Amino acid sequence: MTDALKRLSDEGVAIWLDDLSRKRITSGNLAELIDQSHVVGVTTNPSIFQKAISSGDGYEQQLADLAARKVTVDEAIRMITTADVRDAADILRPLYDSTEGQDGRVSIEVDPRLAHDTRATVAEAKQLAWLVDRPNTLIKIPATRAGLPAITEVIGRGISVNVTLIFSLERYREVMDAYLAGLEKAKAAGLDLALIHSVASFFVSRVDTEIDKRLDSVGTDEAKALKGKAALANARLAYEAYEEVFSSERWAALDRAHANKQRPLWASTGVKDPAYKDTLYVVDLVAPGTVNTMPEATLEATADHGEVTGDTIRGTYEQARAELDAVAKLGISYDDVVQLLEDEGVEKFEASWNDLLKSTEAELKRLAPAED
């Protein structure tokens, strides 16, 4: 084992685990990862909960109680998932206190079926914040067109947000704008800006998966040489945008009111192509003030053989622009790729949510008490 996770943390990268289950909580595994692997946060999504609940491990008693109460499947899912998030938040609470709210965070997502409904997303975010009832919760809102005004509204109400499913640089700038607008709204309402936090989840590996596929279709040596470069270039230029926005005059006014920067979070950092090193989206995306949320396999790979060499983002912007320009010159449309990925991202989370509904409904029926 190397000290790569410690070095990563020392470079200003917050290490969050992209996974949660009841077994991970009750077995002491989450506490162990916090203690030994520098994990300072947890993210969840519908896919993660679907996998955890369908495994059944640790959920049977609660499911039986919910079945006895004849709750709807939607209510059952919210009771189960918020219980896990609440327990994880309690385990992480000391980190939240010691970092003044920066870390020690657990994220929970609004129902992905609401991704294109601003009003319903705001209502769901308020409900989730009330249900979990822990200050170290982040409510995940997707960066869809309808999600942007929801982000502003929810931040304006003093609820901390993890903005998810960001793929494009243009949309990322809109997300930061929505966050600042929310802070301005909160400030006008007299809320304490120091208590409001946010991260912006910029997705990484899926960009390479889609662009590499298109580069393979082009098939030239020039195209092959660009494989595995677009996702890093995209994320690095996102960090450049972050530096620009959070050094602006608009930000300075909020900073004086003790607001917190919205940190860029690298999401989807598990490597999909076995031809690439399995720590690619960790060690090549190191910069201060970032979060990297990793699946457990990526966390273990980084701990075992990750080579953290310092900041690998700042100073790369010119090269990153050149690489994305080279991809565009081959006829691959950046706008088309990022829109496709956003649409697919929402669809995949919806599909996972529907699978979760089906498996939970089946369990409620199986455990329902026999009729007299």
C-alpha positions as CSV (number, residue, x, y, z in Angstrom):
1,M,0.0,0.0,0.0
2,T,1.2,3.5,-0.8
3,D,0.5,6.8,0.9
4,A,-1.2,8.0,-2.2
5,L,-4.5,8.7,-0.5
6,K,-2.8,10.8,2.1
7,R,-0.8,12.7,-0.6
8,L,-4.0,13.3,-2.5
9,S,-5.6,14.7,0.6
10,D,-2.6,16.8,1.3
11,E,-2.8,18.3,-2.2
12,G,-6.3,19.6,-1.3
13,V,-8.4,16.9,-2.9
14,A,-11.3,15.7,-0.7
15,I,-11.7,11.9,-1.1
16,W,-15.4,10.9,-1.2
17,L,-16.7,7.3,-1.6
18,D,-19.2,6.8,-4.4
19,D,-21.2,4.1,-2.7
20,L,-23.4,3.4,0.3
21,S,-25.3,0.5,1.7
22,R,-26.7,-0.5,5.1
23,K,-24.1,-3.3,5.4
24,R,-21.3,-0.8,4.9
25,I,-22.7,1.3,7.7
26,T,-23.5,-1.5,10.2
27,S,-20.3,-3.5,9.6
28,G,-18.1,-0.6,10.5
29,N,-16.7,-0.5,7.0
30,L,-17.6,3.2,6.4
31,A,-16.0,4.2,9.7
32,E,-12.9,2.2,8.8
33,L,-12.6,3.9,5.4
34,I,-12.8,7.3,7.1
35,D,-10.2,6.3,9.7
36,Q,-7.8,4.5,7.4
37,S,-8.4,5.7,3.8
38,H,-8.8,9.4,4.2
39,V,-12.5,9.2,3.0
40,V,-14.3,12.4,4.1
41,G,-17.6,12.2,2.3
42,V,-20.1,9.8,0.6
43,T,-22.2,10.2,-2.6
44,T,-25.2,8.1,-3.5
45,N,-27.4,7.9,-6.6
46,P,-30.3,5.7,-7.7
47,S,-28.0,3.1,-9.2
48,I,-26.2,2.7,-5.9
49,F,-29.4,2.4,-3.9
50,Q,-30.9,-0.1,-6.4
51,K,-27.8,-2.3,-6.0
52,A,-27.8,-2.0,-2.2
53,I,-31.5,-2.7,-1.6
54,S,-31.8,-5.4,-4.2
55,S,-29.0,-7.3,-2.4
56,G,-31.4,-7.3,0.6
57,D,-28.6,-7.3,3.1
58,G,-29.7,-5.5,6.2
59,Y,-33.0,-4.3,4.9
60,E,-35.4,-7.1,5.6
61,Q,-36.7,-6.0,9.0
62,Q,-37.4,-2.4,7.8
63,L,-39.1,-3.8,4.7
64,A,-41.2,-6.1,6.8
65,D,-42.3,-3.2,9.1
66,L,-43.1,-1.1,6.0
67,A,-45.1,-3.9,4.5
68,A,-47.0,-4.3,7.8
69,R,-47.9,-0.5,7.6
70,K,-49.0,-1.0,4.0
71,V,-47.0,2.0,2.8
72,T,-46.7,2.8,-0.9
73,V,-43.5,1.6,-2.7
74,D,-42.4,5.3,-3.2
75,E,-42.7,6.0,0.5
76,A,-40.9,2.7,1.3
77,I,-37.9,3.7,-0.9
78,R,-37.7,7.2,0.8
79,M,-37.9,5.7,4.3
80,I,-35.1,3.2,3.4
81,T,-32.7,5.5,1.6
82,T,-33.1,8.4,4.0
83,A,-32.4,6.0,6.9
84,D,-29.1,5.0,5.3
85,V,-28.2,8.6,4.6
86,R,-29.0,9.7,8.1
87,D,-26.9,7.0,9.6
88,A,-24.0,7.7,7.3
89,A,-24.3,11.4,8.1
90,D,-24.0,10.6,11.8
91,I,-20.8,8.6,11.2
92,L,-19.4,11.5,9.2
93,R,-20.5,14.2,11.6
94,P,-17.2,14.7,13.4
95,L,-15.5,15.4,10.0
96,Y,-18.3,17.9,9.2
97,D,-17.7,19.7,12.5
98,S,-13.9,19.7,12.2
99,T,-13.9,21.0,8.6
100,E,-16.6,23.7,9.3
101,G,-19.1,22.0,7.1
102,Q,-16.8,21.5,4.1
103,D,-16.6,17.7,4.3
104,G,-18.2,15.0,6.3
105,R,-21.1,15.2,3.8
106,V,-23.5,12.6,2.4
107,S,-25.4,13.2,-0.8
108,I,-29.0,12.0,-1.7
109,E,-30.6,12.5,-5.0
110,V,-34.0,13.9,-5.8
111,D,-36.3,11.4,-7.7
112,P,-34.7,11.4,-11.2
113,R,-38.2,11.2,-12.8
114,L,-38.5,14.9,-11.8
115,A,-35.3,16.0,-13.7
116,H,-37.3,18.1,-16.2
117,D,-39.7,19.7,-13.6
118,T,-38.3,22.6,-11.7
119,R,-41.1,23.0,-9.3
120,A,-41.3,19.3,-8.3
121,T,-37.5,19.2,-7.9
122,V,-37.6,22.1,-5.5
123,A,-40.4,20.5,-3.5
124,E,-38.6,17.1,-3.4
125,A,-35.3,18.8,-2.3
126,K,-37.1,20.5,0.6
127,Q,-38.8,17.2,1.5
128,L,-35.5,15.3,1.5
129,A,-33.7,17.9,3.6
130,W,-36.6,17.6,6.1
131,L,-36.7,13.8,6.1
132,V,-32.9,13.3,6.6
133,D,-32.7,16.2,9.0
134,R,-28.9,16.3,9.2
135,P,-26.9,19.5,8.5
136,N,-24.2,17.5,6.7
137,T,-26.6,16.4,3.9
138,L,-26.2,17.5,0.3
139,I,-29.3,17.3,-1.9
140,K,-28.4,16.2,-5.4
141,I,-30.1,18.1,-8.2
142,P,-29.3,17.3,-11.9
143,A,-27.9,20.0,-14.1
144,T,-30.7,19.8,-16.6
145,R,-32.2,22.9,-18.1
146,A,-35.0,22.6,-15.5
147,G,-32.5,21.9,-12.8
148,L,-30.8,25.3,-13.0
149,P,-33.6,27.4,-11.5
150,A,-34.2,24.7,-9.0
151,I,-30.6,25.0,-7.8
152,T,-31.0,28.7,-7.3
153,E,-34.3,28.3,-5.4
154,V,-33.0,25.5,-3.1
155,I,-29.7,27.3,-2.3
156,G,-31.7,30.5,-1.7
157,R,-33.6,28.6,1.0
158,G,-30.4,27.7,2.7
159,I,-30.3,24.0,1.6
160,S,-26.9,22.7,0.6
161,V,-26.7,21.1,-2.9
162,N,-24.7,18.7,-4.9
163,V,-25.3,19.5,-8.6
164,T,-25.0,16.3,-10.6
165,L,-24.8,15.1,-14.2
166,I,-22.6,18.0,-15.5
167,F,-20.9,17.2,-18.8
168,S,-20.4,20.4,-20.7
169,L,-18.3,23.5,-19.9
170,E,-21.2,25.8,-20.9
171,R,-23.6,24.0,-18.6
172,Y,-21.0,24.1,-15.8
173,R,-20.8,27.8,-16.1
174,E,-24.6,28.0,-15.9
175,V,-24.4,25.8,-12.7
176,M,-22.0,28.2,-11.1
177,D,-24.2,31.1,-12.0
178,A,-27.2,29.4,-10.6
179,Y,-25.3,28.8,-7.3
180,L,-24.2,32.4,-7.0
181,A,-27.8,33.6,-7.8
182,G,-28.9,31.3,-5.0
183,L,-26.4,32.7,-2.6
184,E,-27.5,36.2,-3.5
185,K,-31.1,35.2,-2.8
186,A,-30.1,33.7,0.5
187,K,-28.2,36.8,1.5
188,A,-31.2,39.0,0.7
189,A,-33.3,36.8,2.9
190,G,-30.9,37.3,5.8
191,L,-29.6,33.7,5.9
192,D,-26.1,32.8,7.1
193,L,-24.1,32.1,3.9
194,A,-21.4,30.3,5.9
195,L,-23.8,27.4,6.5
196,I,-24.6,26.9,2.8
197,H,-22.3,24.5,0.8
198,S,-22.3,23.1,-2.7
199,V,-20.3,20.9,-5.0
200,A,-20.7,20.6,-8.8
201,S,-20.3,17.1,-10.0
202,F,-18.5,17.2,-13.3
203,F,-18.6,13.7,-15.0
204,V,-15.4,12.4,-16.4
205,S,-15.1,8.8,-17.7
206,R,-18.3,8.8,-19.7
207,V,-16.9,11.6,-21.9
208,D,-14.0,9.4,-22.9
209,T,-16.3,6.4,-23.5
210,E,-18.5,8.3,-26.0
211,I,-15.7,10.3,-27.7
212,D,-13.4,7.3,-27.9
213,K,-16.2,5.3,-29.7
214,R,-16.4,8.1,-32.2
215,L,-12.6,8.3,-32.6
216,D,-12.6,4.6,-33.3
217,S,-15.2,5.2,-36.1
218,V,-12.9,7.8,-37.7
219,G,-10.2,5.2,-37.5
220,T,-7.1,7.2,-38.5
221,D,-3.8,7.3,-36.6
222,E,-4.6,10.9,-35.6
223,A,-7.9,9.8,-34.2
224,K,-6.4,6.9,-32.2
225,A,-3.8,9.2,-30.7
226,L,-6.5,11.3,-29.2
227,K,-8.2,8.4,-27.4
228,G,-8.3,8.9,-23.6
229,K,-7.6,12.6,-23.7
230,A,-10.9,14.3,-24.0
231,A,-12.3,13.6,-20.6
232,L,-9.2,14.9,-18.8
233,A,-9.1,18.0,-21.1
234,N,-12.8,18.7,-20.4
235,A,-12.4,18.4,-16.6
236,R,-9.2,20.6,-16.6
237,L,-11.0,23.3,-18.5
238,A,-13.8,23.1,-16.0
239,Y,-11.3,23.8,-13.3
240,E,-10.1,26.8,-15.3
241,A,-13.7,28.1,-15.4
242,Y,-14.0,27.5,-11.6
243,E,-10.9,29.6,-11.0
244,E,-12.3,32.4,-13.2
245,V,-15.8,32.5,-11.6
246,F,-14.5,32.3,-8.1
247,S,-12.1,35.2,-8.5
248,S,-14.7,37.5,-10.0
249,E,-16.1,40.7,-8.5
250,R,-19.5,39.0,-8.1
251,W,-17.9,36.3,-6.0
252,A,-15.9,38.8,-4.0
253,A,-19.1,40.4,-2.7
254,L,-20.4,37.0,-1.6
255,D,-17.0,36.0,-0.1
256,R,-17.2,39.1,2.1
257,A,-20.5,37.7,3.4
258,H,-18.7,34.5,4.3
259,A,-20.1,32.4,1.5
260,N,-18.4,29.1,0.5
261,K,-17.0,28.3,-3.0
262,Q,-18.9,25.7,-4.9
263,R,-16.1,23.0,-5.3
264,P,-15.7,21.1,-8.5
265,L,-16.3,17.4,-7.9
266,W,-14.9,14.8,-10.3
267,A,-17.6,12.1,-10.7
268,S,-17.7,9.0,-12.8
269,T,-14.0,8.4,-12.0
270,G,-14.0,4.6,-12.4
271,V,-12.0,3.8,-15.6
272,K,-14.2,2.0,-18.2
273,D,-11.5,1.1,-20.7
274,P,-9.0,-1.5,-19.4
275,A,-6.4,-0.1,-21.8
276,Y,-6.1,3.0,-19.4
277,K,-4.5,3.0,-16.0
278,D,-7.1,2.4,-13.4
279,T,-6.2,5.6,-11.5
280,L,-6.3,7.8,-14.5
281,Y,-9.2,10.0,-13.4
282,V,-7.7,10.5,-9.9
283,V,-4.0,11.1,-10.3
284,D,-4.4,13.2,-13.5
285,L,-7.1,15.5,-11.9
286,V,-5.3,16.8,-8.8
287,A,-5.8,20.4,-7.8
288,P,-6.6,22.2,-4.6
289,G,-10.2,22.7,-3.6
290,T,-11.5,19.7,-5.6
291,V,-13.5,16.6,-4.6
292,N,-12.9,13.2,-6.2
293,T,-15.8,10.7,-5.5
294,M,-14.5,7.2,-6.2
295,P,-16.1,3.8,-6.4
296,E,-14.4,1.5,-3.9
297,A,-12.3,-0.3,-6.6
298,T,-10.8,3.0,-7.7
299,L,-10.2,4.0,-4.1
300,E,-8.3,0.7,-3.5
301,A,-6.4,1.0,-6.8
302,T,-5.3,4.5,-5.8
303,A,-4.2,3.4,-2.4
304,D,-2.3,0.4,-3.8
305,H,-0.4,2.0,-6.7
306,G,-1.6,5.5,-7.4
307,E,1.2,7.9,-8.2
308,V,0.3,11.4,-6.9
309,T,2.8,13.9,-8.3
310,G,1.2,17.1,-7.2
311,D,-1.1,19.5,-9.1
312,T,-1.9,17.9,-12.5
313,I,-4.5,20.5,-13.6
314,R,-3.2,24.0,-13.4
315,G,-0.8,24.8,-16.3
316,T,-2.5,22.3,-18.7
317,Y,-5.3,24.6,-20.1
318,E,-3.7,25.4,-23.4
319,Q,-2.9,21.7,-24.1
320,A,-6.5,20.8,-23.0
321,R,-8.0,23.3,-25.4
322,A,-5.8,22.0,-28.2
323,E,-6.9,18.4,-27.6
324,L,-10.6,19.2,-27.7
325,D,-10.0,21.3,-30.8
326,A,-8.3,18.4,-32.4
327,V,-11.3,16.1,-31.6
328,A,-13.6,18.7,-33.1
329,K,-11.5,18.9,-36.3
330,L,-12.2,15.2,-36.9
331,G,-15.9,16.0,-37.2
332,I,-16.8,15.0,-33.7
333,S,-19.3,17.5,-32.2
334,Y,-18.6,18.4,-28.6
335,D,-22.1,19.8,-28.2
336,D,-23.7,16.6,-29.5
337,V,-21.6,14.4,-27.2
338,V,-22.3,16.4,-24.0
339,Q,-26.1,16.6,-24.8
340,L,-26.3,12.9,-25.5
341,L,-24.4,12.2,-22.2
342,E,-26.8,14.4,-20.2
343,D,-29.8,12.7,-21.8
344,E,-28.4,9.3,-21.2
345,G,-27.4,10.1,-17.6
346,V,-31.0,11.1,-16.7
347,E,-32.4,8.0,-18.5
348,K,-30.0,5.7,-16.7
349,F,-30.9,7.1,-13.3
350,E,-34.6,6.9,-14.2
351,A,-34.1,3.2,-15.2
352,S,-32.3,2.5,-11.9
353,W,-35.1,4.2,-10.0
354,N,-37.7,2.1,-11.8
355,D,-35.7,-1.1,-11.1
356,L,-35.6,0.0,-7.5
357,L,-39.4,0.5,-7.5
358,K,-39.9,-3.0,-8.9
359,S,-37.6,-4.8,-6.6
360,T,-38.8,-3.0,-3.5
361,E,-42.5,-3.6,-4.5
362,A,-41.7,-7.3,-4.8
363,E,-40.1,-7.4,-1.4
364,L,-43.1,-5.5,0.2
365,K,-45.5,-8.1,-1.3
366,R,-43.3,-11.0,-0.2
367,L,-43.1,-9.7,3.4
368,A,-46.7,-8.5,3.7
369,P,-48.5,-10.1,6.6
370,A,-51.1,-12.7,5.7
371,E,-54.7,-11.5,5.6
372,D,-56.9,-12.7,8.4
